[in-house]
Amino acid sequence: MPQYYILVLFFLIFFSSSSHASVQDFCVADLKGPDGPAGYPCKSPANVTVSDFVFSGLAKGGNTTNIIQAAVTPAFVAQFPGVNGLGLSMARLDLAPGGVIPFHTHPGASEILVVTRGHITAGFVSSASTVYLETLKKGDVMVFPQGLLHFQVNAAKIHSSAFVSFSSASPGLQILDFALFANNLPSALVGQTTFLDLAQIKKLKGVLGGTG
């Protein structure tokens, strides 16, 4: 192919792909507007300040005096408007001794975790039911692919903590235990679909506030 045609083809491909690039520097979330699939509407640039791009809420650990002895402090778009439309966000995990982040998924994002204190046993299960499990120490990093069930457990005798980052400003969350036992799904149906004993299902519903 003559060089001229190669050059023309290059520019066609380049400008075609570039036409989908962002035409504005940022889109700080207007949290008073509706949250749709593309995120929140943009705040007027005239009303944007540096505070929209700074979040200090991860400096302090969350309250772990609860049933899971753990806390998640989010820096998602609802708390950190500057990440709107950027395809990223963060959170802090704090786990007291014995603490656990139960099996859960993030339908809208992959997650990457870095341990900052203690030891955390973490893992995920693939769609082929293969388990990927590791006990992580300070400085270790693990990734959890989008939509797959995963968990974190404190593997130390001291408080453990980590920071996580997501590939979405609003990654979504569904906790398996709550999906099964914290709503009004009939206990008999839960038993049919999980093969759990009915008495145990009712006990878990009682603990997590479910009915049925």
PAZAPA-305115 format. One record per residue: y, x, z of N, C-alpha, C in turn. Coordinates in steps of 0.1 Angstrom, whole numbers, plus 2048, in hexadecimal, padded with zeros to 3 digits. Example, Ala and Ser with C-alpha at 12.3 -4.5 7.8 and 13.67 -1.06 7.14 Angstrom:
PAZAPA-305115
<atom <7C7, 884, 84E>, <7D3, 87B, 84E>, <7DF, 884, 84E>>
<atom <7EA, 880, 847>, <7F5, 889, 847>, <800, 881, 84F>>
This chain:
PAZAPA-305115
<atom <7F4, 808, 800>, <800, 800, 800>, <80C, 809, 800>>
<atom <816, 806, 7F7>, <822, 80F, 7F7>, <829, 80E, 804>>
<atom <830, 81A, 807>, <837, 81B, 814>, <842, 810, 816>>
<atom <848, 80C, 80B>, <852, 801, 80C>, <84C, 7F5, 812>>
<atom <841, 7F0, 80D>, <83A, 7E4, 812>, <836, 7E6, 821>>
<atom <831, 7F2, 824>, <82D, 7F4, 832>, <839, 7F3, 83B>>
<atom <845, 7F8, 837>, <851, 7F7, 83F>, <855, 7E8, 840>>
<atom <855, 7E1, 836>, <859, 7D2, 836>, <84F, 7CB, 840>>
<atom <842, 7CE, 83F>, <839, 7C7, 847>, <83B, 7CA, 856>>
<atom <83F, 7D7, 859>, <842, 7DB, 867>, <84E, 7D3, 86C>>
<atom <859, 7D2, 864>, <864, 7CB, 869>, <861, 7BC, 86B>>
<atom <859, 7B6, 862>, <856, 7A8, 864>, <84E, 7A6, 871>>
<atom <844, 7AE, 874>, <83D, 7AD, 880>, <846, 7AF, 88C>>
<atom <84E, 7BA, 88B>, <857, 7BD, 897>, <860, 7B2, 89A>>
<atom <867, 7AD, 890>, <871, 7A2, 893>, <86B, 795, 897>>
<atom <85F, 793, 891>, <857, 786, 895>, <854, 787, 8A4>>
<atom <84F, 792, 8A8>, <84B, 793, 8B6>, <857, 793, 8BF>>
<atom <862, 79A, 8BB>, <86E, 79B, 8C3>, <875, 78D, 8C5>>
<atom <873, 784, 8BC>, <879, 777, 8BC>, <875, 76F, 8C8>>
<atom <869, 773, 8CE>, <864, 76C, 8DA>, <869, 772, 8E7>>
<atom <870, 77D, 8E6>, <875, 784, 8F2>, <880, 77C, 8F9>>
<atom <882, 77F, 906>, <88C, 778, 90E>, <89A, 77B, 908>>
<atom <8A2, 770, 907>, <8B0, 772, 902>, <8BA, 772, 90E>>
<atom <8B5, 773, 91A>, <8BE, 774, 926>, <8B8, 77E, 930>>
<atom <8C0, 784, 938>, <8BB, 78E, 941>, <8B2, 788, 94C>>
<atom <8B5, 77C, 951>, <8AD, 777, 95C>, <8AF, 768, 95C>>
<atom <8A7, 761, 964>, <8A9, 752, 966>, <8A6, 74F, 975>>
<atom <8B0, 753, 97D>, <8AF, 750, 98B>, <8AD, 741, 98D>>
<atom <8A3, 73D, 995>, <89F, 72F, 997>, <8AA, 727, 99E>>
<atom <8AC, 71C, 998>, <8B4, 711, 99E>, <8AA, 708, 9A5>>
<atom <8A8, 70B, 9B2>, <89E, 704, 9BA>, <8A1, 6F5, 9BC>>
<atom <8AC, 6F0, 9B8>, <8B0, 6E2, 9B8>, <8AA, 6DB, 9AC>>
<atom <8A6, 6E2, 9A2>, <8A1, 6DC, 996>, <892, 6DB, 997>>
<atom <88C, 6D4, 98D>, <87D, 6D2, 98D>, <876, 6DF, 989>>
<atom <86A, 6E0, 990>, <861, 6EC, 98D>, <857, 6E8, 982>>
<atom <858, 6ED, 976>, <84F, 6E9, 96C>, <846, 6F5, 968>>
<atom <83E, 6F3, 95D>, <835, 6FE, 959>, <83C, 70B, 956>>
<atom <848, 70A, 951>, <850, 716, 94E>, <858, 71B, 959>>
<atom <857, 715, 965>, <85E, 719, 971>, <86A, 710, 973>>
<atom <873, 714, 97C>, <87F, 70D, 97F>, <88A, 70F, 975>>
<atom <893, 706, 974>, <89F, 708, 96B>, <8A7, 714, 970>>
<atom <8AF, 71A, 968>, <8B7, 725, 96B>, <8C4, 721, 973>>
<atom <8C7, 729, 97D>, <8D4, 727, 984>, <8DE, 72D, 97A>>
<atom <8EA, 727, 97B>, <8F5, 72C, 973>, <8F8, 73B, 976>>
<atom <8F9, 744, 96C>, <8FC, 752, 96F>, <908, 754, 978>>
<atom <912, 74B, 977>, <91E, 74C, 97F>, <91B, 74A, 98E>>
<atom <90F, 744, 991>, <90C, 741, 99F>, <901, 74B, 9A4>>
<atom <8FD, 754, 99C>, <8F2, 75E, 9A0>, <8F9, 769, 9A8>>
<atom <8F2, 76D, 9B3>, <8F7, 779, 9BB>, <8EB, 782, 9BD>>
<atom <8EE, 78E, 9C2>, <8E4, 798, 9C5>, <8D9, 793, 9CE>>
<atom <8DD, 789, 9D7>, <8D3, 784, 9E1>, <8C8, 77C, 9DA>>
<atom <8CA, 778, 9CE>, <8C0, 771, 9C6>, <8B5, 77B, 9C2>>
<atom <8B8, 788, 9C2>, <8AE, 792, 9BE>, <8A9, 79A, 9C9>>
<atom <8AC, 796, 9D6>, <8A7, 79D, 9E2>, <8A0, 793, 9EB>>
<atom <895, 797, 9F0>, <88D, 78F, 9FA>, <889, 798, A06>>
<atom <88C, 794, A12>, <889, 79C, A1E>, <87E, 796, A26>>
<atom <878, 78B, A21>, <86F, 784, A2A>, <861, 78B, A2C>>
<atom <85E, 795, A25>, <852, 79C, A26>, <852, 7A8, A30>>
<atom <85E, 7AA, A36>, <85F, 7B5, A40>, <858, 7B2, A4D>>
<atom <857, 7A5, A51>, <851, 7A1, A5D>, <843, 79A, A5B>>
<atom <839, 79E, A63>, <82C, 797, A62>, <82D, 788, A65>>
<atom <823, 781, A60>, <822, 773, A62>, <81B, 770, A6F>>
<atom <81B, 763, A73>, <815, 75E, A80>, <806, 75C, A7D>>
<atom <7FE, 764, A84>, <7EF, 763, A82>, <7E8, 75B, A8D>>
<atom <7EF, 754, A95>, <7E9, 74C, A9F>, <7E6, 73E, A99>>
<atom <7DB, 73E, A92>, <7D7, 732, A8B>, <7C8, 733, A89>>
<atom <7C2, 729, A83>, <7B4, 728, A81>, <7AD, 733, A79>>
<atom <7B5, 739, A70>, <7AF, 744, A68>, <7B4, 752, A6D>>
<atom <7BC, 752, A77>, <7C2, 75E, A7D>, <7C8, 767, A73>>
<atom <7CF, 761, A6A>, <7D5, 768, A5F>, <7E2, 761, A5A>>
<atom <7EA, 768, A53>, <7F7, 762, A4E>, <7FA, 767, A40>>
<atom <7FF, 75F, A38>, <804, 763, A2A>, <812, 760, A2A>>
<atom <81B, 76A, A27>, <829, 768, A26>, <82C, 769, A17>>
<atom <830, 75E, A10>, <832, 75F, A01>, <840, 764, 9FE>>
<atom <841, 76A, 9F2>, <84E, 76D, 9EB>, <84C, 768, 9DD>>
<atom <84A, 75B, 9DD>, <848, 754, 9D0>, <856, 74F, 9CC>>
<atom <857, 748, 9C0>, <864, 744, 9BB>, <86B, 73A, 9C5>>
<atom <863, 732, 9CC>, <86A, 729, 9D6>, <871, 730, 9E1>>
<atom <86C, 73D, 9E4>, <873, 745, 9EF>, <87C, 74F, 9E9>>
<atom <879, 753, 9DC>, <87F, 75F, 9D6>, <884, 75B, 9C8>>
<atom <88F, 754, 9C6>, <892, 74E, 9B9>, <894, 758, 9AE>>
<atom <896, 764, 9B1>, <898, 76E, 9A6>, <88C, 771, 99E>>
<atom <880, 76E, 9A3>, <874, 771, 99B>, <871, 766, 991>>
<atom <879, 75B, 991>, <876, 750, 988>, <876, 755, 979>>
<atom <86B, 752, 972>, <869, 755, 964>, <865, 764, 962>>
<atom <864, 76C, 96C>, <860, 77A, 96A>, <851, 77D, 96A>>
<atom <849, 773, 96E>, <83B, 775, 96E>, <836, 77E, 979>>
<atom <83C, 77D, 985>, <838, 786, 990>, <83D, 780, 99D>>
<atom <836, 783, 9A8>, <83A, 780, 9B5>, <832, 788, 9BF>>
<atom <835, 786, 9CC>, <82E, 78E, 9D6>, <82B, 785, 9E2>>
<atom <823, 78B, 9EC>, <820, 785, 9F9>, <81C, 78F, A02>>
<atom <81C, 78C, A0F>, <817, 795, A19>, <80C, 78E, A20>>
<atom <801, 796, A23>, <7F6, 791, A2A>, <7F5, 798, A38>>
<atom <7F3, 790, A43>, <7F1, 795, A50>, <7E5, 78F, A56>>
<atom <7DC, 798, A5B>, <7CF, 793, A60>, <7CD, 799, A6E>>
<atom <7CC, 790, A78>, <7C9, 795, A85>, <7BA, 799, A86>>
<atom <7B6, 7A0, A90>, <7A7, 7A2, A91>, <79F, 796, A90>>
<atom <796, 796, A87>, <78E, 78A, A84>, <794, 780, A7A>>
<atom <7A0, 784, A75>, <7A7, 77B, A6B>, <7A1, 77B, A5D>>
<atom <7A3, 770, A57>, <79D, 76E, A49>, <7A6, 766, A40>>
<atom <7A8, 76A, A34>, <7AE, 761, A2A>, <7A2, 75B, A22>>
<atom <79F, 74E, A24>, <792, 748, A1F>, <792, 749, A10>>
<atom <786, 746, A0A>, <784, 745, 9FC>, <78F, 73C, 9F6>>
<atom <796, 741, 9EC>, <7A0, 73A, 9E5>, <7A2, 73F, 9D7>>
<atom <7AA, 737, 9CF>, <7AD, 73C, 9C2>, <7BD, 73A, 9C0>>
<atom <7C1, 742, 9B6>, <7CF, 740, 9B1>, <7CE, 73C, 9A2>>
<atom <7CF, 72F, 99F>, <7CD, 72B, 991>, <7D6, 731, 987>>
<atom <7E2, 735, 98C>, <7ED, 73A, 983>, <7EF, 748, 982>>
<atom <7E7, 751, 989>, <7EA, 75F, 989>, <7DF, 768, 98E>>
<atom <7DF, 774, 989>, <7D6, 77E, 98E>, <7DE, 784, 99A>>
<atom <7D6, 78B, 9A3>, <7DC, 790, 9AF>, <7D8, 79F, 9B1>>
<atom <7E1, 7A7, 9B6>, <7DD, 7B5, 9B9>, <7E2, 7B7, 9C8>>
<atom <7D9, 7BD, 9D0>, <7DB, 7BF, 9DE>, <7DB, 7CE, 9E2>>
<atom <7E5, 7D2, 9EB>, <7E5, 7DF, 9F0>, <7E5, 7DE, 9FF>>
<atom <7DB, 7E5, A06>, <7DA, 7E5, A14>, <7E5, 7EE, A1A>>
<atom <7EC, 7E9, A24>, <7F6, 7F1, A2B>, <7F3, 7F5, A39>>
<atom <7E9, 7EE, A3F>, <7E5, 7F1, A4D>, <7D7, 7EC, A4F>>
<atom <7CF, 7F4, A56>, <7C1, 7F0, A5A>, <7B7, 7F0, A4E>>
<atom <7AD, 7E8, A4F>, <7A3, 7E7, A45>, <7A1, 7D8, A41>>
<atom <79F, 7D5, A35>, <79D, 7C8, A30>, <791, 7C7, A27>>
<atom <788, 7BF, A2A>, <77D, 7BC, A21>, <781, 7B1, A17>>
<atom <781, 7B4, A0A>, <785, 7AB, A00>, <77B, 7AA, 9F5>>
<atom <77B, 79E, 9EE>, <772, 79D, 9E3>, <775, 790, 9DB>>
<atom <76F, 790, 9CF>, <770, 784, 9C7>, <763, 782, 9C0>>
<atom <761, 776, 9BB>, <755, 772, 9B4>, <758, 76E, 9A6>>
<atom <751, 774, 99D>, <753, 771, 98E>, <74D, 764, 98A>>
<atom <751, 75F, 97E>, <74B, 753, 979>, <73C, 754, 977>>
<atom <737, 760, 977>, <728, 762, 976>, <722, 763, 984>>
<atom <72A, 760, 98E>, <725, 761, 99C>, <722, 76F, 9A1>>
<atom <728, 779, 99A>, <727, 787, 99F>, <732, 78A, 9A9>>
<atom <72E, 790, 9B4>, <737, 793, 9BF>, <73C, 7A1, 9BE>>
<atom <749, 7A2, 9BF>, <750, 7AF, 9C0>, <756, 7B1, 9CD>>
<atom <751, 7BA, 9D6>, <754, 7BA, 9E4>, <757, 7C9, 9E8>>
<atom <762, 7CA, 9F0>, <765, 7D8, 9F5>, <76D, 7D7, A02>>
<atom <76B, 7E1, A0B>, <773, 7E2, A17>, <77E, 7EC, A13>>
<atom <78B, 7E8, A14>, <796, 7F0, A10>, <79D, 7F6, A1C>>
<atom <7A2, 802, A1B>, <7A9, 808, A25>, <7B8, 80A, A21>>
<atom <7C0, 80E, A2A>, <7CE, 810, A27>, <7D1, 817, A1A>>
<atom <7D9, 812, A11>, <7DC, 818, A04>, <7D3, 814, 9F9>>
<atom <7C7, 80D, 9FC>, <7BE, 809, 9F2>, <7C4, 7FC, 9EB>>
<atom <7C1, 7FB, 9DE>, <7C5, 7F0, 9D6>, <7BA, 7E9, 9CF>>
<atom <7BA, 7DB, 9CF>, <7B0, 7D4, 9C8>, <7B6, 7C8, 9C0>>
<atom <7B0, 7C5, 9B5>, <7B6, 7BA, 9AD>, <7AC, 7AF, 9AC>>
<atom <7B2, 7A3, 9AC>, <7AA, 796, 9AC>, <7AE, 78E, 99F>>
<atom <7A5, 78D, 995>, <7A8, 786, 989>, <7AC, 778, 98B>>
<atom <7B5, 773, 982>, <7BA, 765, 983>, <7AF, 75B, 983>>
<atom <7B1, 752, 98D>, <7A8, 746, 98E>, <79B, 748, 995>>
<atom <797, 754, 998>, <78A, 757, 99F>, <78B, 755, 9AE>>
<atom <781, 750, 9B4>, <780, 74F, 9C2>, <780, 75D, 9C9>>
<atom <789, 75F, 9D3>, <789, 76C, 9DA>, <78D, 769, 9E8>>
<atom <78C, 774, 9F0>, <78F, 773, 9FF>, <793, 781, A04>>
<atom <798, 781, A11>, <79B, 78D, A18>, <798, 78B, A27>>
<atom <791, 794, A2D>, <78D, 794, A3B>, <791, 7A1, A42>>
<atom <797, 79F, A4E>, <79A, 7AB, A56>, <78E, 7B2, A5A>>
<atom <78C, 7BF, A55>, <780, 7C7, A59>, <783, 7D1, A64>>
<atom <78F, 7D0, A6A>, <792, 7D9, A75>, <793, 7D2, A82>>
<atom <794, 7DA, A8C>, <796, 7D4, A9A>, <7A5, 7D3, A9D>>
<atom <7AD, 7D7, A94>, <7BC, 7D6, A96>, <7C1, 7CC, A8B>>
<atom <7CE, 7C9, A8D>, <7D5, 7C1, A83>, <7D5, 7C8, A75>>
<atom <7D1, 7C1, A6B>, <7D2, 7C7, A5D>, <7DC, 7BF, A55>>
<atom <7E1, 7C6, A4B>, <7EB, 7C0, A42>, <7EA, 7C5, A34>>
<atom <7F0, 7BE, A2B>, <7F0, 7C2, A1D>, <7FC, 7BB, A16>>
<atom <800, 7C0, A0B>, <809, 7BA, A02>, <802, 7B6, 9F5>>
<atom <804, 7AB, 9EF>, <7FE, 7A6, 9E3>, <809, 7A3, 9D9>>
<atom <806, 7A5, 9CC>, <80F, 7A2, 9C1>, <807, 799, 9B8>>
<atom <80E, 78F, 9B2>, <808, 786, 9A8>, <80F, 786, 99B>>
<atom <807, 783, 991>, <80C, 783, 983>, <813, 776, 97F>>
<atom <819, 76F, 989>, <820, 763, 987>, <82B, 761, 992>>
<atom <836, 75B, 98F>, <840, 758, 99A>, <83B, 74C, 9A3>>
<atom <831, 745, 99E>, <82B, 73A, 9A6>, <81C, 73A, 9A3>>
<atom <814, 742, 9AA>, <806, 744, 9A7>, <7FD, 738, 9AA>>
<atom <801, 72F, 9B3>, <7F9, 724, 9B6>, <7EE, 728, 9C1>>
<atom <7E9, 71E, 9C8>, <7DF, 722, 9D2>, <7D6, 716, 9D4>>
<atom <7C8, 718, 9D4>, <7BF, 70E, 9D9>, <7B5, 715, 9E2>>
<atom <7B4, 710, 9EE>, <7AB, 716, 9F8>, <79E, 70D, 9F8>>
<atom <793, 714, 9F6>, <786, 70D, 9F5>, <783, 704, A01>>
<atom <785, 709, A0D>, <782, 701, A19>, <78A, 6F5, A1A>>
<atom <797, 6F6, A17>, <7A0, 6EB, A17>, <79D, 6E1, A0D>>
<atom <799, 6E5, A01>, <795, 6DC, 9F6>, <789, 6D4, 9F9>>
<atom <780, 6D9, A01>, <774, 6D2, A05>, <775, 6CA, A12>>
<atom <77D, 6CF, A1C>, <77C, 6C9, A29>, <789, 6C5, A2F>>
<atom <795, 6C6, A27>, <7A2, 6C3, A2D>, <7A8, 6B7, A26>>
<atom <79F, 6AE, A20>, <7A4, 6A2, A19>, <79B, 696, A1C>>
<atom <79D, 68C, A14>, <795, 680, A16>, <789, 67F, A0D>>
<atom <784, 689, A07>, <778, 689, 9FF>, <76C, 685, A07>>
<atom <765, 67B, A03>, <75A, 676, A0C>, <750, 680, A10>>
<atom <74C, 681, A1C>, <743, 68B, A21>, <736, 68B, A1A>>
<atom <731, 67F, A17>, <724, 67E, A10>, <725, 685, A02>>
<atom <731, 683, 9FB>, <733, 68A, 9EE>, <734, 699, 9EF>>
<atom <73B, 69D, 9FA>, <73C, 6AC, 9FC>, <72E, 6B1, 9FE>>
<atom <725, 6AA, A06>, <718, 6AE, A08>, <710, 6AF, 9FB>>
<atom <711, 6A5, 9F2>, <70A, 6A5, 9E6>, <70E, 6B1, 9DD>>
<atom <71B, 6B5, 9DD>, <71F, 6BF, 9D4>, <71F, 6CD, 9DA>>
<atom <71C, 6CE, 9E7>, <71C, 6DB, 9ED>, <70E, 6DE, 9F4>>
<atom <706, 6D4, 9F6>, <6F9, 6D5, 9FD>, <6FA, 6D9, A0C>>
<atom <706, 6D6, A11>, <708, 6D9, A1F>, <703, 6CD, A28>>
<atom <700, 6D0, A34>, <6FC, 6C5, A3D>, <708, 6BC, A41>>
<atom <705, 6AF, A41>, <710, 6A5, A43>, <717, 6A7, A51>>
<atom <70F, 6AB, A5B>, <715, 6AD, A68>, <71F, 6B9, A68>>
<atom <71B, 6C3, A60>, <724, 6CF, A5F>, <731, 6CC, A57>>
<atom <72F, 6C4, A4D>, <73B, 6C0, A45>, <745, 6B8, A4D>>
<atom <740, 6AE, A55>, <748, 6A7, A5E>, <74F, 6AF, A69>>
<atom <748, 6BA, A6D>, <74D, 6C3, A77>, <759, 6CB, A71>>
<atom <757, 6D0, A65>, <761, 6D7, A5E>, <76D, 6CE, A5A>>
<atom <76B, 6C2, A56>, <775, 6B9, A54>, <77E, 6B6, A60>>
<atom <777, 6B5, A6C>, <77E, 6B4, A78>, <787, 6C0, A7C>>
<atom <782, 6CC, A79>, <78A, 6D8, A7C>, <796, 6D9, A72>>
<atom <794, 6D6, A66>, <79E, 6D8, A5C>, <7A7, 6CB, A59>>
<atom <7A4, 6C0, A60>, <7AC, 6B4, A5E>, <7A8, 6AB, A53>>
<atom <79C, 6AC, A4E>, <798, 6A3, A43>, <793, 696, A49>>
<atom <791, 68D, A40>, <78B, 680, A43>, <780, 67C, A3A>>
<atom <779, 671, A3C>, <76F, 66C, A32>, <761, 671, A36>>
